[in-house]
Structures are given as structure tokens and as C-alpha cells.
Amino acid sequence: MRRTAVLGSAGALIAGTLIAGAVTAPAATAEGHHNGSEARGVQIAAARAAESGIDWKDCPADWALAKPIQCGWVTVPLDYARPDGKQIKLAVDRHVSTGTKDERQGALLYNPGGPGGSGLRFPTRITNKNPLWTNTAKAYDFVGFDPRGVGHSAPISCIDPQEFVKAPKADPVPDSEADKRAQRKLAAEYADGCAERSGEMLPHMTTPNTARDLDVIRAALGEKKLNYLGVSYGTYLGAVYGTLFPDHIRRMVVDSVVDPAKDNIWYQANLNQDIAFQGRWNDWKKWVAENDSAFHIGNTPEKVEQAWLKLRAAAKKNPIGGVVGPAELIGFFQSAPYYDSTWAPIARTWSDYLGGDTQALVDAAAPDMSDTAGNISSENGNAVYTAVECADAKWPTSWQRWDRDNTRLHKDYPFMTWANAWMNLPCATWSAKQQTPVNVKTGKGLPPVLIVQSTRDAATPYQGAVELHKRFKGSRLITERDAGSHGVTGLVNPCINERVETYLLTGGTDRSDVTCAPHATPKP
């Protein structure tokens, strides 16, 4: 799951005939989440989409997607139980496959996670000549989309974007009951702001509805079956799609997996994340210490932690450059537990700061108030993240429970716990309807799904991959041991890259699960 930690409230997603081939009837319903009226609604919307197709054109100039990438729209009902009611338009884009007619296998749809992430950059893997995807690009059109509520697809909002990014925000780690009361007030105000600014969309910003949207996009593309690559939250979207439409899948790769167990969505998932983030933060501190000759921050993990606490305390007392306090520091430093690719740049920025260069840290961690488009995008991403997680499941409404659970976790896992708590707390006072999560399971027609996961992932702990593997019979699990970068399929690791490519090109998997050695450790 992707997050912009502590930037949220922490301081402040029957007509027409079925077209043979492009549309088949949805599979057996998943108790209540795909009830008769919604299942019919998807059939109707998919039939319409198959008939109208997608009117591909050059992308709007301000989308920054240059030719030969093309853009278009797919219309879906806001509420699948009312397919003739209000409609919304979803932005889609594609780069057509680069191979011959005989090599082409259809479209490959992508979701990068979030909830709240845009997939529209996916086709740039072809225009940027990403070597990991050259062969796959010969076989598939690369198709990205903005999910409902995101970006260009009926975007939602919860607060004025400039207000949302303003800094410095309050330290997420509370010193007193008064600090907690202030954060609770901000979280409740954020929830109210979502209702005020985006109330009509909120009840329909669920993962099952986004899965239905995915099926309508499939039909609009003229595809009988879906080829799908989902990362992070995109794995949960894939798991729900696979449960609702098991016989509509041709190939599915899920990478860095959300634990789909009903009791994990989403309150428990966030608590589990706090533990995993601390583990990966510790991995990074060890790496910084091992490379002390380059960074001079501390030559043991303990000394690096002391330097972090000292930096935090100084920024709390006097925000760096007037704008970077502890909340902004967490927002910047949390990229290290997420992605190995940031290990060296973050350590270098910190090292430069200790050497007297304050500006680099301010530039990296403070908001850019002049970047109004970027700030709108950040606010929108956070709004969708909140809306989907709040709508997908019932959240605890008792502050005592939140306080108890997060106080307990903070003692041993202090890096992210309170920041994460405040980010999710709007769900405790959410006014829109909250659903019961889908029971993810194998349905008739589900093909082998390829699951890829590193053992030390912070954002989606390893247990998630194990759980989905159990639930999706016939799936194959590729484990990257002793690694923790989030989003494994984008990294250079031939043991993984070759298997993902073979699966996408042939459908073939190993006879049993595979464990791969880790990708290369970053160099300072």
C-alpha cells in the first residue's frame, strides 16, 4: 500500500445485449459483494463498453504522455446496483504492442497500488525502453488507467490541496493527551471534509467497485479475458477481481501482496505494517552504519538511531528551514524502508545536512507550495487512499481501542506507528457506508496466478503473499529472500525477471514455489 505518511489528516476512491466474445457472464457471486443487482450491473456496463470500445486519441498535452501513447475514456456506473444511474468516466491510456501480429497476445492492464495511485505511466515502460519489459511489450499493449476517484477519473478531494501540504505539521508522536486530542480533531475534520467535498462518491469508492471497473475496461478493450499486473494495493484489487470474476482472467501477476484475509482489511493491515516498517528501517540503519566511511552518520545501527532521534528532536524544537519538522522528516525518510533505490540518496541528504547543507534536506522534505498541480495530485491520492480503506471495511469507532493498540505498538515499533494511526483515524468517524470485505477465494475457472514477494517488505508484509497463495489454488509463489524493496517486478533480479516474463509470454510456471536470492544491495 502506498502512502504519503502524515500528510493527511495527521496534520492537516437492463439495456444492451451481451456482445459475444468480449463479454461473458460474471462468475459465481462472492457473498453479498457481488449480489444479483451488481452482477447484472457489471454485465450491462461491460456490454455497453464492448459495443462502444475506446476512442483512442493523442493524450491531452498536460497529461505529459507523449506519442505514440494514446489516451481514451471508459464510462462506468457510479453504483453498479443502478447501471442506468449516474455515470463516471475513467481515464485510460495505452502503448500498442511492439511485436508482430503473430506475437501479440492482447492487453496487459496495470495498477501500481495506493489506493490512490495512477497507472497512466505504465505505457512509458515501452517509450522509455525499459529493458525488463522489452519482450513482454512485443506481446502486449501496455494499458494504464486512473481508478475511480483518482487523477482524471472523477477525482475526489477532502481538503484544499495547498492547506493539505502546508508545513510544518504537528509531530505525529504525541507528548500528551492534549496532543492526541488535537490529532483526533484534525482526523474528524478531515473525514467531514471528505463528506463535504466528495460525499456522492464516497459510498462507491470500494475495491469491489474498482474490480468491476476493471472488468468494464477489459470489455471496452475488446478482450475476452484480462491480463493483469498489480503491485501493492493493486494485488488486493487483483485478489478481489479474481474472486468476483475468476473465469475472466487469462494471466495475473501480483507483486508485494496485501494480506487479503477479511479480518486484516484494513485496520489490522496498518498495525502489521508498523511492525514491518520498523524491521526495514532497522535494515537501512545497519546499511548506513556499514557505509559510515561514506556518510559519517554513525558506525553502528544504534548510533544511526541516536542521530535520527537527535535530528527529530532538533526539528521539533526548531523546524529546519522553518518548514521541516518531525512529520516532514518521517514523510521523507519513510522512502528508505519502502525502496532500496532511495537508501543512498536519503543517507547522502542527511549526511550533507550534518555537514552544514540545510537546503538539500529542506528541498527534499518540505512541500513545494508553488507546485499546485503536484499538490492537487498529492491531496487527491490521500483522499482516495482514505476513501477506499474507510469504505472497504468497518473500522473501530472506539478511540480507546486506537489509543491502546498504537500506544502498545509504538513502544517497540516507533518509526511509523503514530504517523500511520493519524493517517487512518478519519475512518473512525467516517460518515459514508462501510462494507464487509470480500472473502477472497478460488472460483471456477481461475487460472494459475503468479505471486511475487520479498521477505522483508515494509508496506505489505510477507505473510500477505503466503495468505493469498493459500487462497488462490494453483498459484505459484516466488519469494525474494533477505530483501525488502516494495515492488519486486521492477527490480533487476534475473531469477525473478525471467520467471515473470516466461509466465506473461507462455502462462508457464515452475512446478513448485521458488525462492530467489536478493537483488543487489545498493552502493553508497
N, C-alpha and C positions, 0 to 999 in steps of 0.2 A: 504494500500500500504506500502510495506516495503522499508525503505531507509537507506542508510549509509550516513547520512547528512554530508554535507560539506567535504566529502572525494572524491567527483567527481571533476568536473572542478572548483568547488568552490575554489580550491586552487590546484589545481593541479600543440532485440532478432527477339483412344480408343482401349485399349488392355485388355485382360482378361474378363472372363464372371462373372457376379454378382453371388456370392455364396448365394444360398437361405438360409435364416435364419440368417447368420452373417451380411449380408449387405442388407439394404433396400435403396431405392432412397431417396436422401435428400429432405427435405420438401420445401415448397414454399420459394422462394428466398427473401432475405432481401435487398431490393433495391440497386442493384449495388455491394453489398459487397459479394455477393454470386452469381455472374452473371452466365450465362449459362456455360461458359468455366470452371469457377472454380468449379461449382456444379458438372459438368462432371468429372473434375479432381479428386475431392474427391471420387466419385463413383469408378473411376478406381483404385486410390491408395488404397481404402478400400477393393476392390475386391481382389487385389493382396495380401494385408496384411492378409485377411481372408484365402486365399489359402496357404500362406507360414507359417502363425502362428508365434509363437515366440520360438526360440530355447533356452530354459531356461538352464542355467548352474550356477555353483558356481560363485559368484561375483569376479571380479579381486581383488587381495589382497589389493591394495592401495585404494580401494573404502571404506574400513572399514565397510563392510556389511557382517557379518559372517553368515555361515549356521545356520538355513535352508533357509535364504533369498536367492533367486535366481535372476540372472540378465540376461538381453537379449537386443535385439535391434529391433526397428521397423523402416522400411525405408519409408520416405515420400518425395514428390517432394518439392524442394525449392520454386517453383512457381506453385500453383495449376492450373493456366491457361495453364501451359506447363507440364502435368503429365509425359511426356516421356523425359523431360529435366533433368537438374541436380538433383540428389537425395541426401538427407542427412539422417544420421542415428540418431534416438532418443534413448537414454538410458532409459530402464525401469527395474523395479525390483518388486518382489512380495514375500509375505509370504502366503502360501496357507491357506485356512480357517481351523480352528482348530476343527470344529464340524463334525458331521456325514454327510454322503452323503445326507441324507434327510434334514439336516439343511442348507445345502449350497444353497446360492441364487445368486452366481456369483462373479464378481469382483467389488471392490469399488476403484475408482480412486481418487487421491488426488492432489490438488495444493495448496501450502502454501502461495502463493502471490508473491509480488515483484512489478512489473515484474522483474524477475531475480532470483527468489527463486527455489531451487531444492526440488523436492518431494521425493527424494530417501530414506529419513529417515523414511518415513511413515510406512513401514513394521516393523520397530523396536518397534512400539507400541505393537506389539504382542510379539516379543522376550523379550522386557523389562517388559512384563506382566502388562501393564498399565490398572489398574482396570476399568477405564471409558470405555474401548473398548473391554473388555473380551467377552461380549455376542455378540457384533457386529462381532468380529473376528470368532465366530463359524459359522456365516452365510456367510462371505465374504472373498475372497482373498484380502489382502491389497496390492494395486498396486500403486507404485510411479513412477514418471518419471522426467527427466530433459527436460523442454520445449526447443524448438528450440533456439539455441544460448547459452544455459546455460550449464555449467559443462561439461559433457561428450557428449552433443548433438550439434556437430558442433559449439563449443564455439566461441563467438566473443570477441573482445578486442578493446579498444580505446587508450590505453596508456601503457607504460611499467609499470607492476604491482608494482615494487619497487619504481618507481617515483610516482605512484598514491598514495601510502600510506605514503610517506615521510612527516615528520612533523618537526617543526610546520608550519601550513599553515596560510595564511593571515586571520585576523579577518573578518568573514563574514559581520559584521556590519560596513558599510563604514563611515569614518570620513570626507571624501572629495570627490569631483568629480574625483580626481586622483585615489582614491581607487576604485571607480566604474569603471573607465577606465581599471584599471589593472584586475579586475574580468571579465569584458567583454572580454578582450583579452584572458584570460585563457579559458573562455567558448567557444569562437570561435575556439581556438586551439584544444580544446577537440573534438568539432564537426568535425574538419578537421582530427583529429587523428582517429576517428571512421570510416570516409570515407576511409582513407588511409589503415587502418589495416583490415577493415571488410566490405568494400564497396559493395561486391557482395551480402552479406546477408541483408544489411540494408533495401532495399525496401520491403523485405518479412518478416520483424520482426514485424508483426502485431498481434493483438489479434484475429481477424478473422482467420488468418492462424494457430495460435496455437489451436483455436477451431476446425479447420479442422484436425489438427494433432491428437487431442483428439478423433475425430471420427475414424480416421485410427487405432489408438491404440485400441479402442473399437472393431473394426473388427478383428484386429490381435489376440485379446484375445478370439475371438470366441463368443463374446457377442452380442445378438440381440439389447439390449438396455443398456444404460450407467447408472451406479450408480456412483454418483459424490459427493465429499465433497470439497468445495473450501473456502479458508479463504482469507480475504483482497482482493488483486488484483485477487485472484482465484475466487472471487464472480463475478467480471466483466467478466472473462473468462467463467464462468458458464452462465452468463446472455447472452453473445454473442452466446455461444453454444446452449442455449435454444431457441434463436431466429432463428438461422440457421438450427437447427436440432430438432425442438420441439417434433417430434414423435420418436426420438431416445433415449429419456430419460425415465428411469424407476423410479429412486429416485434421488433427488438432494437436498443437504443441502448447503446453503450459509451462511457464518458466518463473520460478520464485513464487511458491504457491501459498495462497491464503488457506488456512485450515477451514474446510467447508462445514465442519460439524455445526449443527444448529445452535448448540449452547456456546459456540465460540463467536458467533456473529452478533454484534461487533464489540460489545463491552469487554468480554474476556480476551478477544484478539488484541485489543490495545494494551491490556495488562501484560499479556505474554510478550508483546513487542518491547515493553520497557525492559524486561529481563534480557532479551536478546540484544537490544541496543547496548546495554551495559557490557555484555560479553564482547561485542565487536569494538566498542570504544576501548576496552582493555587491550584488544589485539593491536589497535592503532597506536596506543601509548607505548606498547612493547616495541613496535617498529620504530617509532620516533626515538626511543631510548637507544635502540641498536644503531641508529644513524645519528648519534649525538655529534659526531665529528662534522656533520653537515649542518645541523640545526641548532646545537648548543641550547637546548631547552631543558634537558635533564638526561643523565646517562642510566637511569633506571625508570621503570614504569611508575614507581612511587614518586620519584622526583618530578616526572612529567605531570602526574596528577596534582602535586603540590603547586606546580607552576600554573596549571589550569585554574585551581581554586583561588590562587593569588590574582590571576588575570580577571576572573569573575568578580572577586571582591572589589578590586580597584574600579572595574567598570560599573559596579553597583553604586559605589560611593561617588564617582565622577564619570559619567558616561563618556567613552572615548570619542573625541571629536564632537561632543555634545549629543551624539545620537546612538552610540553603540553601548548598550547596557547588557546585562546577563541574558535577556531574552534574545537580543540580536546575535549575541555570541553563540547561543545554542542553535539559532537558525542557520548560522554559518558552519559551525563545527560539526553539526549532525551529518553533513555530507560525508565525513570520513567513515563513520560506521556504515553508511549506505554504499559507497562506491570507492573501491581501491584507487581508481583513477584520480581521486581528489586527495589522496594521502599526502603526496609530496607538495602540491600547491598550498594546502592548508597549513602544513608544517612550515613551509617557506614563508608564508604570510605572517605567521605567528613569530617565527624566528626574526624576520625583518622588524616586526613591531618591538620585540625585545631589544633589537639593535638600534632603536630610535626612529624607525619609519612607521609613524602612526597612520599615514594616509592610506597605505595599502590595505590595512585592516578595515578602515572606515569605508573605503571603496567596495570592499568585499562583503561587508556585513550590514551596512546601512542601506535603507531604501533609497532609490533614486527618484526623488519627487518629480523630476522633470519627465520621467518615462511613463507618461499617462497610459499609453497602450499596455505596457508591461504590468502596470499596477492594476489595470482593469482585468487583465488575464489572471494575475495572482489572486485577486479578490474572487473572481469567478471560480477558479479552481478550488479555493477553500469553501466557497458556498456549495458547490456540487459535492465535494467530499463530505461536508456536514449533512447535506440534504439526503444523500443516498444512505449513509450509515445510520442516520436517525430514522429513515423511513423503512429500511430493510428489517428492522428488529425492534422489539420492545426493550427499552433501556431502564435501568434502575432510576426511580424518581427520588429515592431517599438520599439526601446529602450525607447522612451518617454513613451509608454504605460506601459512597465515593471516598469520603474522608478516611474511613478505616482502611480501605483497600490500598489507597495511594500513599497514606502515611506509612503503612507496613512495607510496601514495595520500595518506597524512597530510601528507607534505611540501608538497604543493600544494593539498590539499583538507582542511584541518584541522578544519573546523567539526563534521562529524558522523562522520568515518571511524572513530575508535576506539570511540565510543559504539555505533555500528552493529555493529562487529565483535563486541563483547562480547555484544550482544543476540542475535546469531545463533550464537555459538560453541557453545551446547548441541547444535546439530546435528552437531558433530564427534564427539561421544561418545554420540549418540542410540542407545538400545538397541533400539527398535522397528524394524520393517522399513521400508526406504526404497525408493520406487518409481522408475521411469523416467518422466519427464514425457510427457504425451500429445503426439503430433505434430499440432499444430493445423493444420487444413486444411479446404478446401471439400469438403463431401459433397453427395450428390444431394438436391435439394430445398431447399438453403439459400437463403433469400430475401436481398435486399439488406440489409446491416447498416449502421447509421449510426454512424460513429466520430467522436468529438469530442475535441479535444486542444489544449492551449495549448503554445506552443513552448518555454517556459521552466519547465515543471513540474519541481519538485524530486523529488517522490516517485515519479513514473512518467515518466521522460524521454521526450521527443518521439519518439524512434526506435521506441518500443513501438507507437505508433499507425501509423507507416509500415509496420512489420513485419506487424501484424495486417491492415492494408489489403491488403498483398500476398497474404496467405494466404487471406483471405476474398474470393473473386472476386465482383464485382458490388457490393462495399461502397462506401460514399461516405465521404470524409474531410472534415470541417470543421475547419480549423486556425484557432485564435485566435493571431495573430502578436503578438510582443513582450509576451506576458502569461504568467503562471506560476502563477496560483492553481489549486489542486488541486480538481477537481470543477467543471467549467465550466458544466454544465447548470443549476446552482443560482444562477448569477450573472445580473445584468441585462445582457444584450448582445443587442439585438433581432436582429442578423444571425444569431446562433446560436439564440436562443429561438424565433423564428418557424419556422426550419427543423426544429428538433426537434419542435415542435408539429405542423407540417404532416405530417411523417413518421409520427408516432404516430396522427394522425387519418385520414390518407389512404394511408399507405405510400409517398407520393411523395418523391423525392429530386431534387436538381439533376442536370443531365445530366453534369456533371463535378464534381470536387472544388472546394471553396470555401475561400477564405481570408478571414477576418473581421478587422477592426481590433480592437484590445484593448478590453476593458471599461474603464470609468472608473478612473483611478488614485485610490487612497484620499486623502482630505483629512486633514491633521494634526488 
